[in-house]
Amino acid sequence: MSNNTVTSETPDKRQAEQKTKGLLVWIYRSDMDDCSNDGISSRCTKAILTGPGVSGAHYVQEDTPEVRLEQTRCKTGLKAVPAFKPDGVNGPMAGGCFIYSSDDRFPSRAPIALHDRFEAWGS
């Protein structure tokens, strides 16, 4: 078990539930139309960033979904992707939004692109 998860027993559940902790970040989007195709950024203003080297004390919840930090193909850039990919779709792709936090644990000096767009291609 990683040090970013804790296990808690609740009275109404028999099995232990894992809760993920990470860094609280804000989602910044354009004033123009939403291009995420019903992605996280279309319904949330905050998220919990997790991944290598990311620490934080906030729990993932319904209104603050988990996004994971990944390196881009060029190995010098970073991107954030949803922790869970919907079935039967391609992606994730950039939808035009970014994440950022003024917390000094944020892994970049600049906002990070949020790749939360998924599309169904072909049949």
N, C-alpha and C positions, 0 to 999 in steps of 0.2 A: 504494500500500500504506500503510495507516495505521501510526502509530507503536506500536500495540498488538499488531502481529503481527510475527513473525520467521520467516524461512524457513531450514530446515535440510535438509541432504542426509544421508540415512542409507544405510549400505552395502547394506542389503537392499531398498531401493526405488530405482527409477530416476528417479522424479519427485520434485520438492521437495515437502515437506509443510509446510503452514502451521500454525503453532501460535499460539493466541490467549493473550495475557497479560491479567491483570486483578487485581482486589482479592479476596483470600480473605475470604469471609464465612461465618458460621455460620447454619444453618437452625434456627429455634426453632418447635417445634410443641407443641400441647396434649397433655396426658396422655389426653385422650379419643380416640375413634376417629379415624383418618386420614380426611380429607374431600377429599383431592386426586385421588381416582379414579386411583390409580397414577401420580401425578405425581412430579416430582423429589423432593419432600419425603417421599414414602413410602419411598424407598430410599437417600437420601443425607443426611448431616448437615452437609455443607459444600458451597459452590458458589463459582464465580469470577464476580464482578460486573464487567461491562464496560458501556461506553456513553459518552455525551458527558461529558467532564470527569472520568471515572474512570480512575485510573492504579493500577498494581500490578505486582508482579514474579512472580506465580504463573501457572502454565500450566494451561489447561483439561485435565482428565484424565477418565477414565471415572468415578472416584469423586468428582470435583469438577466437575460440568457447568457450562456457561456460562449465566448469566442476565443479561439486559440491562436496564439502567435505562431507564425510560420515564416521561414525565409522565402523570398521570391527566387525565381530561377537564376537571377544574376548574382545571388549570394551576398549582395550588399544591401538589399532592401528588405523590408518587412511587410507582411500583410496579416490581417486578422480574418479568420474564417469561422463560420459557425461550428460548434462542437459536433453537431449532428446533421448529417446530410439526408435530405428526403430521398425516399426510394424512387427509382425510375427517372431520374433527372440527371442532367449534366451540369457541371460547375464544381465549385463556386467561381463566380466571376465578379468583377468590380461593378457595383451598382451606383457609384458616384458619391458614396458617403465615406466619412473618415471617423476614426476614434481618437480620443486624446484624453489625457488627465494631467493636471498640474502636479500630481504626486511625483516626488523625485524617484520613485521606483519604476515609473513608466519607462519602457525600454528604448525610447527614441526622443530626440530633441524636437522632432516634428510630428504632426499627426500621421497616423498609419491608415492606409486604405483598408476599408472593410469590404471584403469579397463575400457578399451575402446574396448574390443573385444566382438563381438556378433556373434552368430551362429544360423543357422536354423536347428533344430533337428526334425526328424520325418516328417510326412506329415499330 
